[in-house]
Amino acid sequence: KDQEQFMRQLLYYLGGFAGGIP
């Protein structure tokens, strides 16, 4: 469960970063 939370947070961070650079 801990790994799933980490991956989810990482995807969120990457998604926000990519979204800031269209």
N, C-alpha and C positions, 0 to 999 in steps of 0.2 A: 504494500500500500504506500510505503514511503517513496518508493521509486516512481510510482504513478504520479504522486503529487509533484515530485521534482520535474518529471517530464512535462507535466501540465504547465508548471510555472515557467519552464524553459521555453515552451512553445508560445506561451503568452508574451514573454519578453521578446522573443524573436519576431513574433507577429507585430507587436507594437513598433519595433525598430524598423521592420520592413515597411510598415504602413506609413512611417514618418518619411520614408524615401520612395515616393511613387515613381 
